[in-house]
Amino acid sequence: MGITSEKLSASKLEEISRRKYTGDGIGYLTSDPYYGFLMNLTKELKPDLVVELGTASGNGAAHFAQGGAKKVVSIDILNTQEARDRCKRFPNIELWKGNTNSPSMKSKVKKLGKIDILFIDTEHTSEQAWKEYEYYSQFANYVLYDDIILNEMRDFWDRVPEPKLELNHLHTSGFGISW
């Protein structure tokens, strides 16, 4: 089914970001509001497809999956054992290894179709984030951004033109969403 064309308001997104989070059985980081927001937003939107750029340890992918996303594709230049171990219990997660800005990866993601939630969390440079934003956001209903007040990421965030919302209470280095 996927997300409808009706977008959530900034006040609704803010409300979701303040919801109590108990971990819902994932078993790690159970009090972290950052991961709680990923799960609660997923529960609210019921997305068919989430694409995460930057897997790291797999926490983000696991929370999207636990929140009920039909399919989570998480892409990273590394494919760590920690991420594989964390994500293997979720049949709705696919871990892809590769460079998010390579033409072959862009083509592969484009074939997936409309992205309900895109999460940009790779190399924290303005240039890298902007390249990912420019290409992938055209396919996405909602775009989430990690670490928007970290170093030069503020410059990147300030350039994002869509309606957007800072939810910096979720993460000490900042968090944002655009739609």
Secondary structure, 3 states (H helix, E strand, C coil): CCCCCCCCCHHHHHHHHCCCCCCCCCCCCCCCHHHHHHHHHHHHHCCCEEEEECCCCCHHHHHHHHCCCCEEEEEECCCCHHHHHHHCCCCCEEEEECCCCCHHHHHHHHCCCCEEEEEECCCCCHHHHHHHHHHHHHHEEEEEEECCCCCCHHHHHHHCCCCEEECHHHCCCCEEEEC
